[in-house]
């Protein structure tokens, strides 16, 4: 344990330039989100902003949380989180659309 590699026997040290590039991509994503909020795209506004948000979340998970260099079990846990997020959106979409069709009131 004194070799600085932790419990798993390996450590990944990413270059600082990679972190700066990911940070720049996150800033660009934030600017795109603000720009998408100011442009009226109808129902596509939410879709575009959710797509940008999912891309930014993927960057954070892969690089800042070091999932990119982690074991397959960590990948499975991360993918399970995205699966539950998709399930949440599906259930929320069903809940929101209640009442649009006669006889399906809340």
Phi and psi in radians as a Rosetta constraint file:
Dihedral C 1 N 2 CA 2 C 2 CIRCULARHARMONIC -1.359 0.35
Dihedral N 2 CA 2 C 2 N 3 CIRCULARHARMONIC -0.107 0.35
Dihedral C 2 N 3 CA 3 C 3 CIRCULARHARMONIC -1.438 0.35
Dihedral N 3 CA 3 C 3 N 4 CIRCULARHARMONIC 0.015 0.35
Dihedral C 3 N 4 CA 4 C 4 CIRCULARHARMONIC 1.414 0.35
Dihedral N 4 CA 4 C 4 N 5 CIRCULARHARMONIC 0.209 0.35
Dihedral C 4 N 5 CA 5 C 5 CIRCULARHARMONIC -1.804 0.35
Dihedral N 5 CA 5 C 5 N 6 CIRCULARHARMONIC 0.026 0.35
Dihedral C 5 N 6 CA 6 C 6 CIRCULARHARMONIC 1.303 0.35
Dihedral N 6 CA 6 C 6 N 7 CIRCULARHARMONIC -2.784 0.35
Dihedral C 6 N 7 CA 7 C 7 CIRCULARHARMONIC -1.383 0.35
Dihedral N 7 CA 7 C 7 N 8 CIRCULARHARMONIC -0.403 0.35
Dihedral C 7 N 8 CA 8 C 8 CIRCULARHARMONIC -1.670 0.35
Dihedral N 8 CA 8 C 8 N 9 CIRCULARHARMONIC -0.086 0.35
Dihedral C 8 N 9 CA 9 C 9 CIRCULARHARMONIC 1.488 0.35
Dihedral N 9 CA 9 C 9 N 10 CIRCULARHARMONIC 0.010 0.35
Dihedral C 9 N 10 CA 10 C 10 CIRCULARHARMONIC -2.562 0.35
Dihedral N 10 CA 10 C 10 N 11 CIRCULARHARMONIC 2.672 0.35
Dihedral C 10 N 11 CA 11 C 11 CIRCULARHARMONIC -2.453 0.35
Dihedral N 11 CA 11 C 11 N 12 CIRCULARHARMONIC 2.533 0.35
Dihedral C 11 N 12 CA 12 C 12 CIRCULARHARMONIC -1.986 0.35
Dihedral N 12 CA 12 C 12 N 13 CIRCULARHARMONIC 2.231 0.35
Dihedral C 12 N 13 CA 13 C 13 CIRCULARHARMONIC -1.972 0.35
Dihedral N 13 CA 13 C 13 N 14 CIRCULARHARMONIC 1.962 0.35
Dihedral C 13 N 14 CA 14 C 14 CIRCULARHARMONIC -1.516 0.35
Dihedral N 14 CA 14 C 14 N 15 CIRCULARHARMONIC 2.566 0.35
Dihedral C 14 N 15 CA 15 C 15 CIRCULARHARMONIC -1.223 0.35
Dihedral N 15 CA 15 C 15 N 16 CIRCULARHARMONIC 2.623 0.35
Dihedral C 15 N 16 CA 16 C 16 CIRCULARHARMONIC -1.088 0.35
Dihedral N 16 CA 16 C 16 N 17 CIRCULARHARMONIC -0.545 0.35
Dihedral C 16 N 17 CA 17 C 17 CIRCULARHARMONIC -1.081 0.35
Dihedral N 17 CA 17 C 17 N 18 CIRCULARHARMONIC -0.573 0.35
Dihedral C 17 N 18 CA 18 C 18 CIRCULARHARMONIC -1.150 0.35
Dihedral N 18 CA 18 C 18 N 19 CIRCULARHARMONIC -0.728 0.35
Dihedral C 18 N 19 CA 19 C 19 CIRCULARHARMONIC -1.126 0.35
Dihedral N 19 CA 19 C 19 N 20 CIRCULARHARMONIC -0.688 0.35
Dihedral C 19 N 20 CA 20 C 20 CIRCULARHARMONIC -1.129 0.35
Dihedral N 20 CA 20 C 20 N 21 CIRCULARHARMONIC -0.688 0.35
Dihedral C 20 N 21 CA 21 C 21 CIRCULARHARMONIC -1.157 0.35
Dihedral N 21 CA 21 C 21 N 22 CIRCULARHARMONIC -0.725 0.35
Dihedral C 21 N 22 CA 22 C 22 CIRCULARHARMONIC -1.166 0.35
Dihedral N 22 CA 22 C 22 N 23 CIRCULARHARMONIC -0.706 0.35
Dihedral C 22 N 23 CA 23 C 23 CIRCULARHARMONIC -1.069 0.35
Dihedral N 23 CA 23 C 23 N 24 CIRCULARHARMONIC -0.745 0.35
Dihedral C 23 N 24 CA 24 C 24 CIRCULARHARMONIC -1.094 0.35
Dihedral N 24 CA 24 C 24 N 25 CIRCULARHARMONIC -0.689 0.35
Dihedral C 24 N 25 CA 25 C 25 CIRCULARHARMONIC -1.136 0.35
Dihedral N 25 CA 25 C 25 N 26 CIRCULARHARMONIC -0.659 0.35
Dihedral C 25 N 26 CA 26 C 26 CIRCULARHARMONIC -1.172 0.35
Dihedral N 26 CA 26 C 26 N 27 CIRCULARHARMONIC -0.670 0.35
Dihedral C 26 N 27 CA 27 C 27 CIRCULARHARMONIC -1.142 0.35
Dihedral N 27 CA 27 C 27 N 28 CIRCULARHARMONIC -0.766 0.35
Dihedral C 27 N 28 CA 28 C 28 CIRCULARHARMONIC -1.072 0.35
Dihedral N 28 CA 28 C 28 N 29 CIRCULARHARMONIC -0.711 0.35
Dihedral C 28 N 29 CA 29 C 29 CIRCULARHARMONIC -1.081 0.35
Dihedral N 29 CA 29 C 29 N 30 CIRCULARHARMONIC -0.679 0.35
Dihedral C 29 N 30 CA 30 C 30 CIRCULARHARMONIC -1.142 0.35
Dihedral N 30 CA 30 C 30 N 31 CIRCULARHARMONIC -0.745 0.35
Dihedral C 30 N 31 CA 31 C 31 CIRCULARHARMONIC -1.097 0.35
Dihedral N 31 CA 31 C 31 N 32 CIRCULARHARMONIC -0.722 0.35
Dihedral C 31 N 32 CA 32 C 32 CIRCULARHARMONIC -1.117 0.35
Dihedral N 32 CA 32 C 32 N 33 CIRCULARHARMONIC -0.649 0.35
Dihedral C 32 N 33 CA 33 C 33 CIRCULARHARMONIC -1.138 0.35
Dihedral N 33 CA 33 C 33 N 34 CIRCULARHARMONIC -0.764 0.35
Dihedral C 33 N 34 CA 34 C 34 CIRCULARHARMONIC -1.125 0.35
Dihedral N 34 CA 34 C 34 N 35 CIRCULARHARMONIC -0.721 0.35
Dihedral C 34 N 35 CA 35 C 35 CIRCULARHARMONIC -1.126 0.35
Dihedral N 35 CA 35 C 35 N 36 CIRCULARHARMONIC -0.697 0.35
Dihedral C 35 N 36 CA 36 C 36 CIRCULARHARMONIC -1.160 0.35
Dihedral N 36 CA 36 C 36 N 37 CIRCULARHARMONIC -0.534 0.35
Dihedral C 36 N 37 CA 37 C 37 CIRCULARHARMONIC -1.235 0.35
Dihedral N 37 CA 37 C 37 N 38 CIRCULARHARMONIC -0.500 0.35
Dihedral C 37 N 38 CA 38 C 38 CIRCULARHARMONIC -1.488 0.35
Dihedral N 38 CA 38 C 38 N 39 CIRCULARHARMONIC -0.313 0.35
Dihedral C 38 N 39 CA 39 C 39 CIRCULARHARMONIC -1.695 0.35
Dihedral N 39 CA 39 C 39 N 40 CIRCULARHARMONIC 2.300 0.35
Dihedral C 39 N 40 CA 40 C 40 CIRCULARHARMONIC -1.484 0.35
Dihedral N 40 CA 40 C 40 N 41 CIRCULARHARMONIC 1.869 0.35
Dihedral C 40 N 41 CA 41 C 41 CIRCULARHARMONIC -1.956 0.35
Dihedral N 41 CA 41 C 41 N 42 CIRCULARHARMONIC 0.257 0.35
Dihedral C 41 N 42 CA 42 C 42 CIRCULARHARMONIC 1.241 0.35
Dihedral N 42 CA 42 C 42 N 43 CIRCULARHARMONIC -2.338 0.35
Dihedral C 42 N 43 CA 43 C 43 CIRCULARHARMONIC -1.283 0.35
Dihedral N 43 CA 43 C 43 N 44 CIRCULARHARMONIC -0.210 0.35
Dihedral C 43 N 44 CA 44 C 44 CIRCULARHARMONIC -1.359 0.35
Dihedral N 44 CA 44 C 44 N 45 CIRCULARHARMONIC -0.242 0.35
Dihedral C 44 N 45 CA 45 C 45 CIRCULARHARMONIC -0.954 0.35
Dihedral N 45 CA 45 C 45 N 46 CIRCULARHARMONIC -0.887 0.35
Dihedral C 45 N 46 CA 46 C 46 CIRCULARHARMONIC -1.135 0.35
Dihedral N 46 CA 46 C 46 N 47 CIRCULARHARMONIC -0.669 0.35
Dihedral C 46 N 47 CA 47 C 47 CIRCULARHARMONIC -1.114 0.35
Dihedral N 47 CA 47 C 47 N 48 CIRCULARHARMONIC -0.805 0.35
Dihedral C 47 N 48 CA 48 C 48 CIRCULARHARMONIC -1.123 0.35
Dihedral N 48 CA 48 C 48 N 49 CIRCULARHARMONIC -0.776 0.35
Dihedral C 48 N 49 CA 49 C 49 CIRCULARHARMONIC -1.196 0.35
Dihedral N 49 CA 49 C 49 N 50 CIRCULARHARMONIC -0.627 0.35
Dihedral C 49 N 50 CA 50 C 50 CIRCULARHARMONIC -1.177 0.35
Dihedral N 50 CA 50 C 50 N 51 CIRCULARHARMONIC -0.625 0.35
Dihedral C 50 N 51 CA 51 C 51 CIRCULARHARMONIC -1.127 0.35
Dihedral N 51 CA 51 C 51 N 52 CIRCULARHARMONIC -0.765 0.35
Dihedral C 51 N 52 CA 52 C 52 CIRCULARHARMONIC -1.111 0.35
Dihedral N 52 CA 52 C 52 N 53 CIRCULARHARMONIC -0.738 0.35
Dihedral C 52 N 53 CA 53 C 53 CIRCULARHARMONIC -1.127 0.35
Dihedral N 53 CA 53 C 53 N 54 CIRCULARHARMONIC -0.718 0.35
Dihedral C 53 N 54 CA 54 C 54 CIRCULARHARMONIC -1.148 0.35
Dihedral N 54 CA 54 C 54 N 55 CIRCULARHARMONIC -0.647 0.35
Dihedral C 54 N 55 CA 55 C 55 CIRCULARHARMONIC -1.118 0.35
Dihedral N 55 CA 55 C 55 N 56 CIRCULARHARMONIC -0.767 0.35
Dihedral C 55 N 56 CA 56 C 56 CIRCULARHARMONIC -1.140 0.35
Dihedral N 56 CA 56 C 56 N 57 CIRCULARHARMONIC -0.705 0.35
Dihedral C 56 N 57 CA 57 C 57 CIRCULARHARMONIC -1.107 0.35
Dihedral N 57 CA 57 C 57 N 58 CIRCULARHARMONIC -0.664 0.35
Dihedral C 57 N 58 CA 58 C 58 CIRCULARHARMONIC -1.114 0.35
Dihedral N 58 CA 58 C 58 N 59 CIRCULARHARMONIC -0.730 0.35
Dihedral C 58 N 59 CA 59 C 59 CIRCULARHARMONIC -1.073 0.35
Dihedral N 59 CA 59 C 59 N 60 CIRCULARHARMONIC -0.771 0.35
Dihedral C 59 N 60 CA 60 C 60 CIRCULARHARMONIC -1.101 0.35
Dihedral N 60 CA 60 C 60 N 61 CIRCULARHARMONIC -0.795 0.35
Dihedral C 60 N 61 CA 61 C 61 CIRCULARHARMONIC -1.135 0.35
Dihedral N 61 CA 61 C 61 N 62 CIRCULARHARMONIC -0.798 0.35
Dihedral C 61 N 62 CA 62 C 62 CIRCULARHARMONIC -1.190 0.35
Dihedral N 62 CA 62 C 62 N 63 CIRCULARHARMONIC -0.795 0.35
Dihedral C 62 N 63 CA 63 C 63 CIRCULARHARMONIC -1.751 0.35
Dihedral N 63 CA 63 C 63 N 64 CIRCULARHARMONIC -0.864 0.35
Dihedral C 63 N 64 CA 64 C 64 CIRCULARHARMONIC -1.283 0.35
Dihedral N 64 CA 64 C 64 N 65 CIRCULARHARMONIC -0.530 0.35
Dihedral C 64 N 65 CA 65 C 65 CIRCULARHARMONIC -1.668 0.35
Dihedral N 65 CA 65 C 65 N 66 CIRCULARHARMONIC 0.047 0.35
Dihedral C 65 N 66 CA 66 C 66 CIRCULARHARMONIC 1.057 0.35
Dihedral N 66 CA 66 C 66 N 67 CIRCULARHARMONIC 0.473 0.35
Dihedral C 66 N 67 CA 67 C 67 CIRCULARHARMONIC -1.200 0.35
Dihedral N 67 CA 67 C 67 N 68 CIRCULARHARMONIC -0.500 0.35
Dihedral C 67 N 68 CA 68 C 68 CIRCULARHARMONIC -1.002 0.35
Dihedral N 68 CA 68 C 68 N 69 CIRCULARHARMONIC -0.578 0.35
Dihedral C 68 N 69 CA 69 C 69 CIRCULARHARMONIC -1.866 0.35
Dihedral N 69 CA 69 C 69 N 70 CIRCULARHARMONIC 0.232 0.35
Dihedral C 69 N 70 CA 70 C 70 CIRCULARHARMONIC -1.608 0.35
Dihedral N 70 CA 70 C 70 N 71 CIRCULARHARMONIC 3.110 0.35
Dihedral C 70 N 71 CA 71 C 71 CIRCULARHARMONIC -1.270 0.35
Dihedral N 71 CA 71 C 71 N 72 CIRCULARHARMONIC 2.948 0.35
Dihedral C 71 N 72 CA 72 C 72 CIRCULARHARMONIC -1.135 0.35
Dihedral N 72 CA 72 C 72 N 73 CIRCULARHARMONIC -0.542 0.35
Dihedral C 72 N 73 CA 73 C 73 CIRCULARHARMONIC -1.107 0.35
Dihedral N 73 CA 73 C 73 N 74 CIRCULARHARMONIC -0.694 0.35
Dihedral C 73 N 74 CA 74 C 74 CIRCULARHARMONIC -1.122 0.35
Dihedral N 74 CA 74 C 74 N 75 CIRCULARHARMONIC -0.681 0.35
Dihedral C 74 N 75 CA 75 C 75 CIRCULARHARMONIC -1.064 0.35
Dihedral N 75 CA 75 C 75 N 76 CIRCULARHARMONIC -0.732 0.35
Dihedral C 75 N 76 CA 76 C 76 CIRCULARHARMONIC -1.122 0.35
Dihedral N 76 CA 76 C 76 N 77 CIRCULARHARMONIC -0.749 0.35
Dihedral C 76 N 77 CA 77 C 77 CIRCULARHARMONIC -1.117 0.35
Dihedral N 77 CA 77 C 77 N 78 CIRCULARHARMONIC -0.721 0.35
Dihedral C 77 N 78 CA 78 C 78 CIRCULARHARMONIC -1.132 0.35
Dihedral N 78 CA 78 C 78 N 79 CIRCULARHARMONIC -0.737 0.35
Dihedral C 78 N 79 CA 79 C 79 CIRCULARHARMONIC -1.162 0.35
Dihedral N 79 CA 79 C 79 N 80 CIRCULARHARMONIC -0.605 0.35
Dihedral C 79 N 80 CA 80 C 80 CIRCULARHARMONIC -1.108 0.35
Dihedral N 80 CA 80 C 80 N 81 CIRCULARHARMONIC -0.645 0.35
Dihedral C 80 N 81 CA 81 C 81 CIRCULARHARMONIC -1.094 0.35
Dihedral N 81 CA 81 C 81 N 82 CIRCULARHARMONIC -0.753 0.35
Dihedral C 81 N 82 CA 82 C 82 CIRCULARHARMONIC -1.147 0.35
Dihedral N 82 CA 82 C 82 N 83 CIRCULARHARMONIC -0.646 0.35
Dihedral C 82 N 83 CA 83 C 83 CIRCULARHARMONIC -1.059 0.35
Dihedral N 83 CA 83 C 83 N 84 CIRCULARHARMONIC -0.790 0.35
Dihedral C 83 N 84 CA 84 C 84 CIRCULARHARMONIC -1.155 0.35
Dihedral N 84 CA 84 C 84 N 85 CIRCULARHARMONIC -0.590 0.35
Dihedral C 84 N 85 CA 85 C 85 CIRCULARHARMONIC -1.116 0.35
Dihedral N 85 CA 85 C 85 N 86 CIRCULARHARMONIC -0.772 0.35
Dihedral C 85 N 86 CA 86 C 86 CIRCULARHARMONIC -1.092 0.35
Dihedral N 86 CA 86 C 86 N 87 CIRCULARHARMONIC -0.687 0.35
Dihedral C 86 N 87 CA 87 C 87 CIRCULARHARMONIC -1.103 0.35
Dihedral N 87 CA 87 C 87 N 88 CIRCULARHARMONIC -0.697 0.35
Dihedral C 87 N 88 CA 88 C 88 CIRCULARHARMONIC -1.066 0.35
Dihedral N 88 CA 88 C 88 N 89 CIRCULARHARMONIC -0.789 0.35
Dihedral C 88 N 89 CA 89 C 89 CIRCULARHARMONIC -1.093 0.35
Dihedral N 89 CA 89 C 89 N 90 CIRCULARHARMONIC -0.683 0.35
Dihedral C 89 N 90 CA 90 C 90 CIRCULARHARMONIC -1.128 0.35
Dihedral N 90 CA 90 C 90 N 91 CIRCULARHARMONIC -0.782 0.35
Dihedral C 90 N 91 CA 91 C 91 CIRCULARHARMONIC -1.197 0.35
Dihedral N 91 CA 91 C 91 N 92 CIRCULARHARMONIC -0.688 0.35
Dihedral C 91 N 92 CA 92 C 92 CIRCULARHARMONIC -1.131 0.35
Dihedral N 92 CA 92 C 92 N 93 CIRCULARHARMONIC -0.699 0.35
Dihedral C 92 N 93 CA 93 C 93 CIRCULARHARMONIC -1.091 0.35
Dihedral N 93 CA 93 C 93 N 94 CIRCULARHARMONIC -0.680 0.35
Dihedral C 93 N 94 CA 94 C 94 CIRCULARHARMONIC -1.154 0.35
Dihedral N 94 CA 94 C 94 N 95 CIRCULARHARMONIC -0.737 0.35
Dihedral C 94 N 95 CA 95 C 95 CIRCULARHARMONIC -1.149 0.35
Dihedral N 95 CA 95 C 95 N 96 CIRCULARHARMONIC -0.753 0.35
Dihedral C 95 N 96 CA 96 C 96 CIRCULARHARMONIC -1.158 0.35
Dihedral N 96 CA 96 C 96 N 97 CIRCULARHARMONIC -0.633 0.35
Dihedral C 96 N 97 CA 97 C 97 CIRCULARHARMONIC -1.411 0.35
Dihedral N 97 CA 97 C 97 N 98 CIRCULARHARMONIC -0.043 0.35
Dihedral C 97 N 98 CA 98 C 98 CIRCULARHARMONIC -1.108 0.35
Dihedral N 98 CA 98 C 98 N 99 CIRCULARHARMONIC 2.411 0.35
Dihedral C 98 N 99 CA 99 C 99 CIRCULARHARMONIC 1.663 0.35
Dihedral N 99 CA 99 C 99 N 100 CIRCULARHARMONIC -0.228 0.35
Dihedral C 99 N 100 CA 100 C 100 CIRCULARHARMONIC -1.250 0.35
Dihedral N 100 CA 100 C 100 N 101 CIRCULARHARMONIC -0.605 0.35
Dihedral C 100 N 101 CA 101 C 101 CIRCULARHARMONIC -1.756 0.35
Dihedral N 101 CA 101 C 101 N 102 CIRCULARHARMONIC 2.315 0.35
Dihedral C 101 N 102 CA 102 C 102 CIRCULARHARMONIC -0.991 0.35
Dihedral N 102 CA 102 C 102 N 103 CIRCULARHARMONIC 2.366 0.35
Dihedral C 102 N 103 CA 103 C 103 CIRCULARHARMONIC 1.637 0.35
Dihedral N 103 CA 103 C 103 N 104 CIRCULARHARMONIC 0.008 0.35
Dihedral C 103 N 104 CA 104 C 104 CIRCULARHARMONIC -2.070 0.35
Dihedral N 104 CA 104 C 104 N 105 CIRCULARHARMONIC 0.751 0.35
Dihedral C 104 N 105 CA 105 C 105 CIRCULARHARMONIC -1.176 0.35
Dihedral N 105 CA 105 C 105 N 106 CIRCULARHARMONIC 2.810 0.35
